[in-house]
Amino acid sequence: MNIIEKQAEEFADYLYNAGDNNRLEDIESRLSDKLYYLKRDRDKLDFLKILRNHTLNEKIDHEKDCATKNCGFSRARDTGIFLIDQEVDEIKEYYTFSPKKEEEFNSEEESQLHSKLNEIIDKLEKQGYGQEILFQEIEDLKNHFDLGKRNWFQLLKGKLFDLGVEKILEHDKIKELFQEISSQFQDYSKMIN
């Protein structure tokens, strides 16, 4: 468990255990005070995600045994979830993901992948795969190198999986395409089995 996870777990107990001070304003004040000490947006988002899951699980567990519908405990958790969701929405308005340096594609890698994707499109056309959606999905990959290597290969895997579900490509072809695209990236070439 990392520091953010520990902080979220500990804070969850404090956030709602303030007696009669579980009004919207009170919960929001305690939440804002805690978020002030987390400077990185990524840490805030992680903290809020863990806090929201903890809050929701507490509410579900409580309501299994509670005879009072919409009791103070549940109302406080509903208010907390509402405020947490607002904080997440606010952060996401201006937050932009940036991968770690070692995860970034350099310009040579981007160029190689761009060329490889063009080769794949040509190859698929020659093999008789003429579905426009297939080519759009592959073209779309060229616009997402900013995600970083791991996320980009996850996106590739997801797009290929979707094409398999839609019966545009068969399983063997999906595996072959993934291996061909990821052949220069040993850490990621084993992501699909």
Protein Blocks (a to p, Z undefined) as FASTA:
>chain_A
ZZklmmmmmmmmmmmmnojmlcfklmmmmmmmmmmmpmblklmmmmmmmmmmmmmmmmmm
mmmmpmbghifklmmmmmmmmmmmmmmmmmmmmgccdddfklpccfklmmmmmmmmmmmm
mmmmmnopabfklmmmmmmmmmmmmnojklmmmmmmmmmmmmmmnomacfklmmmmmmmm
mmmmmklmmmpZZ
